[in-house]
Amino acid sequence: QMQLAESGGGLVQSGGSLTLSCQASASIAKINSMAWYRQAPGKPREWVAAITQDGTAQYADSVKGRFTVSRDNAKNTVALQMNSLQFEDAAVYFCAANSVGASLFQGPFYYWGPGTQVIVSS
């Protein structure tokens, strides 16, 4: 069974940077896509970014140009580099794997991690 665990969340100042990591318990080399979602208090879950098996990445308009998703198949990890963080970026960030929906990038996804919290301060 695939298990995902996020790390790297924490407190960061507005305009700062933070890198999140998703550690998978099994190989991700043949997983069709890996994704990041986020959910702020009182708001619905929001798709952030995804990367496919061949390395193609897509991003939500709200983070495009500021966030970068990458994959390391040798370590079974997926990272999300977040730059120029804003108050609107504060949320619990979730790692997801294996799209089973119509969209390879936006899922829905089968496997989910428990999440890691990102707090943005002034």
Secondary structure, DSSP 8 states (H G I E B T S, - for coil): ---EEEE--EEEETT--EEEEEEESS--TT-SEEEEEEE-TTS--EEEEEEETT--EEE-TTTTTTEEEEEETTTTEEEEEE-S--GGG-EEEEEEEEEEEEETTTEEEEEE---EEEEEE-
